[in-house]
Amino acid sequence: MKHFVHAAQSVQTTQPAQPAPASQAGAGPEAPAASNEHPGGSRGRQPYGKMILLIAVWGSFAAINRLALNTLDVFQVTFYTFAFALLSLAIWMAAGKKFSLLARLSARQWFWLLVLSVFSFLYNFLYSLSLSMTNPVTASSINYLFPVFITLLAVPINRERMTLGKGISVLLGFAGMVLIVTNGDFSSLKIDSIPGVLLALTASLCWALFSTLGKMAEVDIVASNFVYAAVAFIASTALMLANSSLALPTPTAGFSMAWNGVMNFCVSYYLWFRILHTAKASFAASMSFITPFATLLFIALLLHEPITLANIAGLVIIVGGVAVQNLKCLQPKEKRN
C-alpha cells in the first residue's frame, strides 16, 4: 500500500521522490529522502519482475494488517510491526556498515529526518486505526487519495502550477471517495464509520506531507529508513504502554506483522528506488496504477470481504483522476528559449 503515492509524485516532478514505507508505510513507501545509494545506472530497462513483486507487497498491506487486528489492538499491532521493521533495518545497516553515516549527518538533516519520521509514523498508525474501525475496502480505497493531496500540497510547498489536469484530478479523486464511502447510495448517505473515514483521510494527508516534504532531507535510503523505523518504534512503544499492554501474538498475527514490518516498511522501500533508478518514472507510475486493484484482490481473498460495484467504480475514478494529470493535452506548454 504504502506506496502508490510515490508513483504520482515521481510523475509530477520527473524525479525519484521518496513511499513506502511503506510503505510505508509503506506506505509507503519509498523514503522521501533522496538516495545516494545507487550512483550511475542506466534508465530504460523495464524491471517488470521487481515492479510486479512491489505491487504484490503494496497490495497486501491492508488485508494482512487487518488479519493482525482480528486478535490484537491497533497499539499492539503498530508496536510489533515497527519492532520487526527496526530489527530488520538494524541488521541491514550492520551488514552494509552504514551506522557510521548517521554520525555524519548535519543538524539540518537530523531535523528533517525527525519531522519526516513523525509524518511517516502518523500515516501508518492512523491508517491502521482506520482499518480497525471501518470496512477495509473503504479505508484502503480512501488511502489512494494521497496523490490528490500531493497535487494540492505541491502548489504552496513546491510552488507548482495548478493546471487543468490537476484540477480535474482533484475533483475526480474526491468524487471517487464520495462514491466509495456512500457505496453508491447518495440518498441515505449512510457511512459505516465516520471516524474511520476521517482517519483514513488524515492518514492520506500525512503521507502526502511526508512525500512532499521528503526532498528536504538528503540521506542514504537505508539510513533514513532506519531513523523512520526507530522513531516509529519509540512512539508505538509509548502509545502501547499508555493505552494497552504487551500481549503475545497468535501465529497468524505474528506472521502478518512480520510481513508488513519487513516487506512493507523495508523491502518495498528499497525496491521502489531500485526501480526508479533503472527505469523511467512513467513506467513505474503506470505500473503502480495496478496497486489499488491488487489491494482489493488481497482483501477479497484473505478477508472474504464483499467488493461492490460502487467500490470498484469509485476506485477507478480515483485512479483515473491520478492518471489524467499526465495527459499531455492538459499540461501547460513550456516556454522555450
SULNORFEN-V376324 format. One record per pair of residues at least 24 apart in sequence whose C-alpha atoms are under 6 Angstrom apart, sorted by sequence separation. I is the first residue (numbers start at 1). J is the second residue. D is the distance in Angstrom with one decimal. If there is no record, write none. Layout:
i | j | d
I | J | D
I | J | D
This chain:
i | j | d
2 | 26 | 3.0
3 | 27 | 4.8
1 | 26 | 5.7
2 | 27 | 2.1
3 | 28 | 4.2
1 | 27 | 5.4
2 | 28 | 3.3
3 | 29 | 4.4
2 | 29 | 5.0
142 | 177 | 6.0
74 | 129 | 6.0
2 | 58 | 5.9
1 | 58 | 3.8
143 | 200 | 5.9
1 | 59 | 5.3
146 | 204 | 4.7
150 | 208 | 5.0
134 | 193 | 5.5
149 | 208 | 5.9
1 | 61 | 5.5
139 | 200 | 5.6
143 | 204 | 5.4
134 | 196 | 5.1
146 | 208 | 5.5
133 | 196 | 5.2
130 | 196 | 4.5
130 | 199 | 5.4
130 | 200 | 5.5
126 | 199 | 5.8
127 | 200 | 5.5
127 | 203 | 5.5
126 | 203 | 5.4
123 | 203 | 4.5
123 | 206 | 5.4
123 | 207 | 5.6
119 | 206 | 5.3
119 | 210 | 5.5
116 | 210 | 5.6
25 | 124 | 5.3
112 | 217 | 5.6
109 | 217 | 5.3
117 | 228 | 4.6
121 | 232 | 5.3
184 | 310 | 5.5
183 | 310 | 5.3
180 | 311 | 5.1
180 | 314 | 5.3
179 | 314 | 5.4
89 | 226 | 5.7
176 | 314 | 4.1
8 | 147 | 5.7
176 | 317 | 5.1
5 | 147 | 5.2
176 | 318 | 5.2
86 | 229 | 5.3
173 | 318 | 4.4
173 | 321 | 5.6
172 | 321 | 5.1
82 | 233 | 5.2
169 | 321 | 4.0
169 | 322 | 5.6
79 | 236 | 4.9
79 | 237 | 5.7
166 | 325 | 5.3
165 | 325 | 4.6
75 | 240 | 4.9
165 | 330 | 5.0
164 | 330 | 6.0
84 | 258 | 5.7
81 | 257 | 4.8
85 | 261 | 4.3
84 | 261 | 5.2
85 | 262 | 5.2
32 | 211 | 5.3
82 | 261 | 5.8
81 | 261 | 4.6
33 | 214 | 5.1
32 | 214 | 3.8
33 | 215 | 5.6
33 | 217 | 5.1
34 | 218 | 4.8
35 | 219 | 6.0
36 | 220 | 5.6
33 | 218 | 5.2
34 | 219 | 6.0
35 | 220 | 4.8
68 | 253 | 4.2
33 | 219 | 5.8
35 | 221 | 4.9
68 | 256 | 5.9
64 | 256 | 5.4
54 | 268 | 5.9
59 | 291 | 5.6
46 | 279 | 5.4
45 | 279 | 5.4
43 | 278 | 4.5
44 | 279 | 5.0
59 | 294 | 4.9
60 | 295 | 6.0
63 | 298 | 6.0
42 | 278 | 5.5
43 | 279 | 4.6
44 | 280 | 5.9
55 | 291 | 5.3
59 | 295 | 4.0
63 | 299 | 4.9
26 | 264 | 5.0
60 | 298 | 5.8
26 | 265 | 5.2
30 | 269 | 4.1
24 | 264 | 5.9
25 | 265 | 5.7
29 | 269 | 4.9
23 | 264 | 4.9
24 | 265 | 4.8
22 | 264 | 5.0
23 | 265 | 4.8
21 | 264 | 5.9
22 | 265 | 4.5
21 | 265 | 4.3
21 | 269 | 5.6
20 | 269 | 5.0
16 | 276 | 5.9
7 | 285 | 4.3
4 | 288 | 5.9
